[in-house]
Amino acid sequence: GFTGNITLSCSGGPAGSHCQDFPQTVRLFDGFGLAISGILFPENTAPGTYTITFTGVSGAITNTATATFTMKSH
């Protein structure tokens, strides 16, 4: 039942990648909110598995989650 603003960020991936959250601040009402995270990988990214870390901060509360992405050869 949390209600409040959460600032979102994401990081990680291969060199040159760019991660972005939309919106960067989301307001939760009774524990529910919606945001979209996206990551752009450079065209020359080497095949492999990459970890992205997603972070949400509200006041003194910080929560993180990770996801792995596997880039396969072209």
C-alpha positions as CSV (number, residue, x, y, z in Angstrom):
1,G,0.0,0.0,0.0
2,F,2.9,2.4,-0.5
3,T,2.0,5.9,-1.9
4,G,4.7,8.3,-2.9
5,N,7.2,9.4,-5.6
6,I,9.9,7.1,-6.7
7,T,13.0,8.2,-8.7
8,L,14.0,5.5,-11.2
9,S,17.4,4.8,-12.8
10,C,19.1,2.0,-14.6
11,S,22.7,1.2,-15.4
12,G,25.0,-1.5,-16.8
13,G,25.2,-3.3,-20.1
14,P,28.1,-3.2,-22.6
15,A,30.3,-0.2,-23.1
16,G,28.5,2.5,-25.0
17,S,25.0,1.3,-24.1
18,H,22.4,3.7,-22.9
19,C,19.6,2.9,-20.4
20,Q,16.6,5.2,-19.7
21,D,13.5,5.1,-17.6
22,F,10.2,6.8,-18.7
23,P,9.2,8.7,-16.6
24,Q,12.2,9.2,-14.4
25,T,9.9,9.9,-11.5
26,V,6.8,7.8,-11.0
27,R,4.1,8.4,-8.4
28,L,2.7,5.2,-6.8
29,F,-0.8,5.1,-5.5
30,D,-1.6,2.3,-3.1
31,G,1.5,0.4,-4.3
32,F,0.8,0.7,-8.0
33,G,2.6,2.7,-10.7
34,L,3.8,2.3,-14.3
35,A,7.1,3.0,-15.9
36,I,9.0,1.7,-18.9
37,S,12.7,1.1,-19.0
38,G,14.7,0.7,-22.3
39,I,18.3,0.0,-23.2
40,L,20.0,0.7,-26.4
41,F,23.0,-1.5,-27.2
42,P,25.7,-0.2,-29.7
43,E,25.6,-1.8,-33.1
44,N,29.0,-3.4,-32.6
45,T,28.1,-5.1,-29.2
46,A,30.0,-8.3,-28.8
47,P,27.9,-11.4,-28.2
48,G,27.5,-12.3,-24.6
49,T,25.3,-11.9,-21.5
50,Y,25.0,-8.4,-19.9
51,T,23.4,-7.4,-16.6
52,I,21.3,-4.3,-16.2
53,T,20.6,-2.9,-12.7
54,F,17.3,-1.0,-12.1
55,T,17.1,1.2,-9.1
56,G,14.1,3.0,-7.4
57,V,14.6,5.6,-4.6
58,S,12.0,7.2,-2.4
59,G,13.5,9.2,0.5
60,A,15.6,6.8,2.5
61,I,14.2,3.7,0.8
62,T,16.2,2.2,-2.1
63,N,15.3,-1.0,-4.0
64,T,17.2,-2.6,-6.8
65,A,16.5,-5.4,-9.3
66,T,18.6,-6.9,-12.1
67,A,17.9,-8.4,-15.5
68,T,20.2,-10.1,-17.9
69,F,20.2,-9.7,-21.6
70,T,21.9,-12.1,-24.0
71,M,23.2,-10.7,-27.3
72,K,23.6,-13.3,-30.0
73,S,25.8,-13.0,-33.0
74,H,24.2,-11.5,-36.2
